[in-house]
């Protein structure tokens, strides 16, 4: 099979929505909707999730080869061109083994919502199924996984005037002010967000201001019924004493392989990276180093610490989605053992 250029045929269809221009605010009376992958497509999908450095990439490749699948990336940063080393993106050799989708479909100055991702993923699934293949989602972005499984509230477009005003007001107030404001208008959303998660707190306040309704009320999508779920949704659950050394080694390898130079190139690009790309794990810390706020050694140590923390958050995401089945690892399993388990579980004749 010829390996198509990753993601282009469906990614380009929605890029007009994310070119970086400010979109007008939605009218208060404008209806919202839930974006979903059609049930007939979703029911044919396989999903392999897991925390960073848990071995998803190689296992997904072997599972895809064994089941006639094509891989759909489920990672919010591997969407971006030029962000390769820091995202541990599938290599050209790996992409040659199995066709990949939703890689390198955006420039770093562009934003991309969860709703945008679900739309692009639906288009990828349609293309894959039409070719007689199986869509296999592989990655670790919990918000994307939830959107795939349950759909996503497609709220009003970003209103950057509101966002900048809220961020400016928050900068003048004690830490935790944004959370306290949200707790007054949408206690359910406040209860599930960290008090320092500025981006999501601002979005929740923005949606309430634009629509007059709490975000939690509008995005209350529960688990899908059994008949409209993917064929298999598994997440890898390795022990921390096995995972954390792997994370540390991976960060060291990224630096050795040129992460600093990759970030320098992004900063010198025109347009320069947008908010989302600049805040990406691994990139934010190297930017701090390049802008002389911390040393390279401090940046590397911070990336390791933040990545370990991120892995814990990923585990929480997967554990809280009842559609996901935990696949506990010891770290000593042979690849062929894991593959045999995955293939048996994903065989519709054995369901």
FENWO-V525925 format. One record per residue. RES is the residue in one letter. PHI is phi as a letter, one per 40 degrees, with the letter a starting at -180 (NA if undefined). NEAR is the number of other ideal C-beta (glycine too) atoms within 8 Angstrom. Layout:
res | phi | near
RES | PHI | NEAR
RES | PHI | NEAR
This chain:
res | phi | near
X | NA | 3
X | c | 3
X | c | 6
X | c | 7
X | d | 4
X | d | 12
X | g | 15
X | c | 9
X | c | 8
X | b | 13
X | c | 13
X | c | 8
X | c | 7
X | b | 11
X | c | 11
X | c | 5
X | c | 6
X | b | 12
X | c | 7
X | g | 8
X | c | 4
X | c | 5
X | c | 6
X | c | 5
X | c | 10
X | c | 10
X | c | 5
X | d | 7
X | c | 4
X | c | 8
X | c | 4
X | b | 10
X | a | 5
X | b | 9
X | c | 10
X | b | 10
X | c | 12
X | d | 7
X | d | 9
X | c | 6
X | c | 13
X | d | 15
X | c | 11
X | c | 11
X | c | 15
X | b | 14
X | b | 15
X | b | 15
X | b | 18
X | i | 13
X | c | 13
X | d | 11
X | g | 11
X | c | 13
X | g | 10
X | c | 13
X | d | 10
X | c | 8
X | c | 14
X | c | 12
X | c | 12
X | c | 10
X | c | 16
X | c | 14
X | c | 8
X | c | 8
X | b | 11
X | g | 6
X | b | 13
X | b | 14
X | c | 15
X | b | 15
X | c | 14
X | b | 13
X | b | 11
X | c | 10
X | b | 11
X | c | 14
X | c | 14
X | c | 13
X | c | 8
X | g | 10
X | b | 15
X | b | 7
X | c | 9
X | c | 15
X | b | 12
X | f | 9
X | c | 9
X | d | 10
X | c | 6
X | d | 5
X | c | 6
X | c | 11
X | c | 13
X | c | 6
X | c | 7
X | a | 11
X | d | 11
X | b | 14
X | b | 14
X | g | 16
X | b | 13
X | f | 10
X | b | 13
X | b | 12
X | c | 8
X | c | 14
X | c | 9
X | c | 13
X | c | 9
X | a | 10
X | c | 7
X | c | 9
X | c | 11
X | d | 11
X | c | 14
X | c | 16
X | c | 10
X | c | 15
X | c | 14
X | c | 12
X | c | 12
X | c | 14
X | d | 15
X | c | 10
X | c | 11
X | c | 14
X | c | 12
X | c | 6
X | c | 7
X | g | 5
X | b | 10
X | b | 13
X | c | 15
X | b | 16
X | c | 16
X | a | 13
X | i | 12
X | b | 12
X | c | 9
X | c | 12
X | c | 9
X | c | 15
X | c | 17
X | c | 11
X | c | 14
X | c | 15
X | c | 12
X | b | 10
X | g | 10
X | b | 14
X | c | 11
X | c | 8
X | c | 11
X | c | 11
X | c | 7
X | d | 8
X | b | 10
X | c | 7
X | c | 7
X | c | 12
X | c | 12
X | c | 8
X | c | 8
X | c | 12
X | c | 10
X | c | 8
X | c | 9
X | c | 11
X | c | 6
X | c | 5
X | b | 6
X | c | 4
X | c | 5
X | g | 8
X | c | 10
X | d | 13
X | c | 12
X | c | 8
X | c | 9
X | c | 14
X | c | 9
X | c | 6
X | b | 8
X | a | 13
X | d | 7
X | c | 9
X | c | 12
X | c | 11
X | c | 6
X | b | 6
X | b | 12
X | c | 4
X | d | 9
X | b | 7
X | c | 8
X | d | 9
X | c | 7
X | c | 8
X | c | 13
X | c | 13
X | c | 10
X | c | 16
X | c | 14
X | c | 14
X | c | 13
X | c | 13
X | c | 7
X | c | 13
X | b | 13
X | g | 5
X | b | 8
X | c | 11
X | c | 14
X | c | 11
X | c | 9
X | c | 12
X | b | 9
X | c | 6
X | c | 8
X | c | 4
X | d | 8
X | c | 9
X | c | 6
X | d | 5
X | c | 6
X | b | 8
X | c | 11
X | d | 14
X | d | 9
X | a | 10
X | b | 12
X | b | 13
X | b | 12
X | c | 14
X | b | 10
X | c | 13
X | c | 8
X | c | 6
X | c | 6
X | c | 11
X | c | 14
X | c | 10
X | c | 8
X | c | 10
X | c | 14
X | c | 9
X | c | 8
X | c | 12
X | c | 13
X | d | 9
X | c | 8
X | c | 12
X | c | 10
X | c | 6
X | c | 7
X | h | 7
X | d | 12
X | c | 11
X | c | 7
X | c | 13
X | c | 13
X | d | 9
X | c | 9
X | c | 14
X | c | 10
X | c | 6
X | c | 10
X | b | 4
X | c | 7
X | c | 9
X | d | 10
X | c | 12
X | d | 6
X | c | 10
X | c | 14
X | c | 10
X | c | 8
X | c | 12
X | d | 11
X | g | 13
X | c | 15
X | d | 10
X | c | 14
X | c | 14
X | c | 11
X | d | 11
X | c | 14
X | c | 10
X | c | 6
X | g | 4
X | c | 5
X | a | 8
X | c | 6
X | c | 8
X | c | 6
X | c | 9
X | c | 13
X | c | 12
X | c | 8
X | c | 11
X | d | 13
X | c | 11
X | c | 8
X | c | 10
X | c | 15
X | c | 10
X | c | 8
X | c | 11
X | c | 15
X | c | 9
X | c | 9
X | d | 14
X | d | 10
X | c | 8
X | d | 12
X | c | 15
X | c | 8
X | c | 6
X | b | 13
X | c | 5
X | c | 9
X | c | 13
X | b | 7
X | c | 9
X | b | 10
X | c | 5
X | b | 13
X | c | 8
X | g | 8
X | b | 3
X | c | 8
X | c | 5
X | d | 9
X | c | 6
X | c | 8
X | c | 12
X | c | 12
X | d | 8
X | c | 9
X | c | 14
X | c | 11
X | c | 8
X | c | 9
X | c | 11
X | c | 8
X | c | 6
X | c | 4
X | b | 6
X | c | 5
